[in-house]
Amino acid sequence: MRTQDAIIEKLREAFSPESLEVVDESHLHEGHMGHQPSGETHFRVYIVSQAFAGKSRVDRHRLINAALAAELAGSVHALALHAKAPGEA
């Protein structure tokens, strides 16, 4: 399974998001630490979930990092997160 697909599957399972977009930005990091020619090392996540209501930005990031612990310990070098609760701008 591709890393991007694993990230999507785990986030859907953990947070039942209203919206979810996972963008592979690895190509933007050629020559940077952690980049692999095969890609799938740098991702940007946009997620909206009721699970984030009432939680701080740090708490939201901690929840996502916990859900993706295996990927972060493996091939994922960087993960940019945009986590919101429904109705947040």
Sequence and secondary structure as in RCSB ss.txt:
>XXXX:A:sequence
MRTQDAIIEKLREAFSPESLEVVDESHLHEGHMGHQPSGETHFRVYIVSQAFAGKSRVDRHRLINAALAAELAGS
VHALALHAKAPGEA
>XXXX:A:secstr
  HHHHHHHHHHHHH  SEEEEEE GGGGTTSTT  TT  SEEEEEEE GGGTT  HHHHHHHHHHHTHHHHHTT
  EEEEEEE TT  
